Amino acid sequence: MSYDRIKLKSLLDKVITAEQAAQLFENGMIVGSSGFTKAGDSKVVLPALADRAKTDPLKITLITGASLGHGTDGKLAEAGVLAKRMPFQVDRTLRGKINSGEVLFIDQHLSETAELLHNKNLASVDIAVLEVAAIEADGSIIPTTSVGNSATFAALAKHVILEINTAVPMEIRGIHDIYQAEDYPRRNVIPIVAPENKIGRKTIALDPSKVVGIVFTDIEDSPADIAEPDTKTTAIASHILNFFEKEVEMGHLSSSLLPLQAGIGKVANAVLMGFKDSNFRNLTMFSEVLQDSTFDLIDAGVMDFASASSITVSKPCYDRVFGNLDKYRDKMVLRPQNISNTPGLIRRLGVIAINTAIEFDIYGNVNSTHISGTNIMNGIGGSGDFARNAYLSIFVTQAASKEDRISHVLPMVSHVDHTEHDVDILVTDIGLADLRGLAPRERAQVIIDNCVHPDYKEQLQDYYDRACERGGHTPHILEEAFSWHVNLRDQGSMKK
């Protein structure tokens, strides 16, 4: 074990095994854990808790930054450990338990969880499990590949278990910017006016007396699943880049645009990678997650700086970045998620937000979380934080899927995460709809003309025309509004 990573020698006697750490949890506890989109999460303590629960049942409420890696959420769900989970998840097993009602899930904007804890609107965290690279002599901790809600857990949890991950090089110290805003009503302005501004400390403050266990691990983060751009994602990227080029031509934006935010996944990666061979230069990012495409753009000299809350990349990219941290040190920063996602900063910086939709309707309402309005997929994540406050709020999805049996542009969305008031641009592989300055009836026609799959265009136009005959500010035929979803359920296709 690398005991030299514990600079505060009074904590040396706190070193225990993951199995011993698992015994510190009690039934009904509120547990906080580091981890944001599979990065910087608990690698051994929470899995050990799942193993313990197989023979010694208990239930907890688990709060994290975002999703966990290495199937940990699924292991905990399968072992019956999770009574309640928040604020985000992507695990198939856990998703099934949530949709069956076995696990309660609170789907929150990612900027809100820390705020609710600080404001005492959520119950106190009994114990926190935080992955760190090392413990400093003053007891403060060096985060690893994410910050997420770790600073809040360190400040507010009654007890803390630290996982020292020796797979993370010590050179990671210095890429974090740990800033916590003051409590209300004396909150000050957060003094960030550009993505590259660093305003906090390099480590997370921690009272050493809270530490009840230190566990060593050498397991790397779960690698991101990187899919090569396909015909649809390439088309979506092309539409967005063409739109940006026109905005530059009209003088609305410069060739460096404004700070970019992009959701995770293959569409976001394809869009960002499209910048590599474009005329845009000196790009910046103010986002939640740094993906492969971020570092590819940095390496290509296209992106100057990127700010986020975590690094979630493929194995080759992980090796490239963490094998050359000095190269990237002055080009990135990781922050607490209630800073990376804070609405005021998003508005101040003029962020261009690009996020993924499951479906959207003819008036621009977006569903990004639920299938047919009932079964949750992952969660809203940070898309709402950015959508409402962005300079440009862009949502993307394919026009149709499953052999074109499902249209992703509909008369009415089956669940609303982002209202028409928070959406500026909608993009599918078919085309792009600019909704700025348009009334609902204008929006509907622009969306039908530009975004709908050819197999559904006539069908959607017919619905809209007949709805207009009935009148209304946002015309609908209520008895038909969800008929497309009903047809899919009953007949396996949304087509008439």
N, C-alpha and C positions, 0 to 999 in steps of 0.2 A: 504494500500500500504506500501511496505517496503522501506520507504524513507531513512532508514539507509544504503541502498545500494548505495546511492548517497553521497559519501564522500566530494565532492566539493560542498559546500553549495550554492555557487553562481548559481548553475544550478537547484536548487530546483524549481524555478519559470518557468522552461522549461517543467514541467510535463503537458502533455495534453492527450486527448483520441486518440484512433486509428483513429476515424472519423475526428478529427481535424487535425491529421497528414496527412491524405489522401488529405486534402485540400491544402497542401503545394506543391503538384505536379502540373506541368503545361504541356500543350501539347508540344510534341517534346523534352522533357527532356531526357538526358542520366542518367539512374538510376543504381546505384550499390547496390547489396544486399549481405549480408552474407548468407552462406548456402553452404554446400558441401555434396552432396549425402544424402539429406534429413536431415542433421544434422546442428544445429546452424542457422537455417534460420528464416526469418521474419514470425512470427506466426499470427500477427494481422494487421500490417500496410498495407502490400501488399494486403491481402484479403479485407481490408477496401477500398483500392483504386479500386479494382475490383467492389465492391458494388457501389462506387461513380460513376464509369463509366457507369453504367446501365442507369443513368438518366443525367449524365453530361459527355458526351464522350470526351476522350482524348487518345493520343497514346504516348508511350514511347519506348525507347530502353532499354532493361533490361540486365545487365551484372551481373553474379553471380560468385561463385566459381565453382559449378557444379549444380546438380538438387536440386529443392526445394521440401519440404514435404507438407503434408496435402492438396494435390490437388491444391496448390496455382498457379502453372503454368497454369493448366487447367482453373481455375477461371479467371485469367487474360486474357487468350486467348479467352475464351467464351464471356467475356465482351468487347472484341475488344480493349483491352488496349495495346497489344504488336504489335508494328510495326516491331521490330527486337529483336532477342534474341541471346545471346551467353553466355558461350561457350559450354554448355551441357544441355541436358534435357532428361527426361524419361516419361513425361506425355502423356497419350494416346490422350487427347483432343488437346493439343498443337501440338503433332506429326501430327495429322490430318490437323490442320491449316497450318503447315509448308509444308506438302506434297501437299496441295491444292494451295499453293502460297499466302495464306492470311497473313502469318507471314514469314518474312525473318529470316533465321537461319544461323549463322556463326559457323561452327563446327571447334573448335580450339583444338590444343594440350593444355592441362590444364596448362602447364608451361608457355605458351606464353602470356596469357591475361594481366597479371600484367606487363610483359615486354613491351608490346605494349602501355599500359597506361603510364608507366614511360618514355618511349621514345617519347611520344606524337604522336604516329602513330595512335591512336584512339582519338576521340573527348573527351574533358574533362568531367568528371562525375559531373553532376549538383547537385545531391543529393544522399546520400547513406543511406541505412537502415541497421543497424548493431545490431544483437542480442548480448547482453552482460550479464554477471552475476552481474556486479557492475561497478561503476565509482569511481576511486581512487581520493585521495585528489589533486593529480597533474593533474587531468583531463584525465589521461590514462584510458583505459577500459580493463576489464577482459573478454576475449572471453568465449564462452560456449563450445559446443561439436564439434565445428570446427573452423578452422582459415581461410582456403580457401584464398580468395583475400581481406579479411577484412582489413589487415594492409595497403594494397595499397589504398583501398577506403578511409580509414581514413586519409591517407596522402594527397591524391589528390582531393577528392571531395570538392566542394565549400561549401556544407552544409551537415549536418549529422543528421539523426533521430536515436535515440538509443532505442532499445526495451530491457528493463531490465526484464529478465526471472527469476522469483523467484522460479520456479520449479527446477532450477539448483542450487545445494548446493554451498555455498561460498568456500567450501573445494576444488573446482575445480581450485582455484588460485594456480599456480605453475606447472601445467602440460603442459603449453604452452611454446614454445621457439620462441620468435618473433625476427626474424632477417631479415633485408632488405639489400640486396646488394647495393653497391654504383652505381650511374648512370655511364654510359659510358662517356668518355673513361678511367675513373679512378676506374674501378671496381677491387676490391681486390679478393684474393682467399677466398672462403667460407671454413672456417677451421673446417670442419666435416670430420673425418677419421673413425668414427664408428657410428652406429645408435644411441647409447646412448649419444653421445656428445651433450651438450647444450651450445650454443654460444651466445644467445641473451637475451632479457629481458622477464619477466613474463607477461607483459601487453603490449597492443598496444598504442603507443603514439597518442594523439589526442589534437588538439588545441581546447580548450573549446568554443572559440568564434564561431566555426563552428556549434555548436549544436543548432538546431532550434526546437527540440522537444524531449521529453523523454516519452515513453509509457511503462506502466507496463503490463506484461503478466505472466501467470503461466501454459502455455501449454507445455507439453513435446514434444520432437521430434517425428515425425512419426516413428513407429517401422519398422524395416527391415522385409521384407518377407523372412523367413527362410524355405527353403524346405528341407526335410529329403533326404539324399543321396539315389538315386535310382540305378537300375542296371547299367545304362549307366555311371552316374557320379562316381559310385564306381569303375567301370572298368577303367575309365580314370585316377582316382586317383592311382589305382593299377599300371598301366603302368608307371606313372611318378615316383612313389616311387621305383619301380623296377629299373628304369633307374638311379635314384640317388644312389641306393645301388651299382650298377655296377660302377658308377663313383667313389665311395669311394673305392671299391675293386681295381680299377686301379690306385688309388692314385691321381686322379684329384681333389677330394674334401675330406674334413674331415667329421666326423659324425655330425658336426655342420653346414655343408654346407657353404653357404654364405648368406648375408641378402636376405630375400624373399620379393617379391612383388606379390600380387595376386589381380586380378580384383574382382569386386563384383559379387554376385550371387551364385546359388547353386553349380555350378561346382567348383568355387574357394573355397567355404566352404568345399565341399567334399574332395578336394585335401588337404587342410590344416588339416582337421580332420583326414586324413589318417596318419598324422605324430604322432598322439596321441599314437597309438599302434605300432609304428615303433622303430627302434634302434637309430634314430636320437635324439640328445639332444643338449641343449644349443643353440637353434635356435634363430635367431634375424630376425627382419622385418624392411624393409625400404620401405614403401608403401604409398598409398594414403588414404586408409580407414581401420580402425580397425573394424573387424566384430566379430560375436559371436565366431567363431573358434579361433580367436586370443586370446581371454580371456580364452577359454577352454584350449588352449595349455599352457597359463601362469599358470592357476590353476593346470594343470597336471604336472607342473615342466618341461615341454618340451621346452618352449620358455622363454628366459631370458629377452628380451626387444623388444619393438615394437615402431617404429616411423611412423607417418602418418600426414594427415591434418584434419581428422575427425574421429569420432566414430559413426558408424551406426550399431545398433544392435537391436535385438528383445526386446520386453518389459521385459521378465524375465531377460535377460542379462543386460539390462539398469538398472534395480533395483539392480541387484547383484553388478554391477560396481560402480554405483553412491551412493549406500548405504554403500560401503566399499572403498572409494577413497584412503584412507591411505594405503590400501593393495596394490593398483596398482600404486601409485604415482611414485615409483622409477623404474617402469617397462614399462612406456610409456611416449611419448611426442607427442604433436600436433604442427605442424609448418605451416607457410604460404605455399601455394601450389607451388609457384615459388621456394621454397626451397625443399619441399618433392619431387618435380618432376624435379628438375634441372638436365639437362643431365650430367654435369660434375661430380656431386656427385654420380649419378647412375653408371657411368663408374668407378669412383674412388673406390667405395665400392664393386664393383663386384656383383651387384644385380642379383639374379635369378628371372626373370620376367615370370609370368604365367598369360596369358590373354585369353579372349574368342573370338572366331571367329564366324561369321555367316556362312562363307564358305571359303574354300581355294582351290587352283588349283594344278595341277600336278607338277608345278614348285615351289610351296611354296609361291605364292602371297596370301595375306590374305585380305578378306573383313570383316570388323567388324562393319559396320555401315548401309549398305543399303540392302534392299530387292529387288532382281532382278535389281540392279543397279540404281534404280530410287527413291524408297521411303525410307527415312531415318528412322531408328529405334530410336536410342538414340544419338549417337555421338561417336567420337573417344576417348573422355576422355583423360586419361593419358597413354593409352596403347602405343602410339607412342613414348612418352617421354622415356618410359622404353625399348621398343622393340629395338630401334636402338642402345641404349647405354648399354644394359645389358651384363653381363658375359654370361648368357644363356637366349635366347629369346624363350619362349615356348608358343605356341597357341593351344587351345583345343576347340573341338566341337564334337557333336555327328556325327556319320557317316551318318545317315539318320534319317528323321523325318516324321511326318504326315503319319503314317502307311507305312513308307518307300517309300512314293511317291516323297520325296525330298532327293536328295543326297547332302551332304554338302562338298563333294570332287568332283571337276568339271574339265573339260578341261581348262576353263579360268574363273576367277572370274569376276562377273559383275560390280564390283567396287573395286578399289585397295586402301586400307588404309596403308598396310604394304607390301613393296615389298619383293621379294625373298631374297634380300640382307640383310634384317633385321630379318630374321626368321631362327632359329637354329633347333628347334624341333617342330614337329606337332604331335598331339595326338587326336585320337578318341577312342570310346569305343572298336573299333576293334583292335587297336594297336598303336604303336609309331614309327615315322620315324625320325631318326637322320640325319639331312641334312648337318651337318658340314663337310666341305672338299669335298663336292660332286659337280660335274658339273651339269648343268640343266638336261641332259639326265639321269644321274645317280639318281638325285633327283626324277624325274618322276617315275622311276621304283620302287624306295624305297617307295614312297608314295602309289603307286598302290598296291604294295605287302603287305603293313602293315596297311593302314588306311581306305581303301574303304570298304563300306558295300558289302556283298556277292552278293546282287541283282544287283550291278552296276560294279562289278570288271571286268567282261568280256567285258562289254560295253565300259568302260574307257580304258582297254587294247587295244581294237580294234581301238579306236580313236588314241591312242598314236602310235601304230604300223603303221597305215596308215599315220600319220603325219610324222613319221620318214622316210618313203619312199620318202616324198617330200623334206626332208633335212632341214637344218637350225640348228642354235645353240640352239634355243628353238622351236622345231618343232610344228607347228600348222596347222590346216585346218581352215582357217578363216571363210569360209562359214558354218562351223559346230560348231565353238567354243562356240557360245551361243545357240546352238540348244536345249540344255537341258533346259535352261530357257524358251525358246519359247515353247517347249513341255509342260512344267508345266503351262504356261499361257493358252495355247490353249486346252490342253487335261487333265490338272489336275494332271499330273505325269511326272517325268523326265525319266521314263523308255521308251525305244523304243516300 
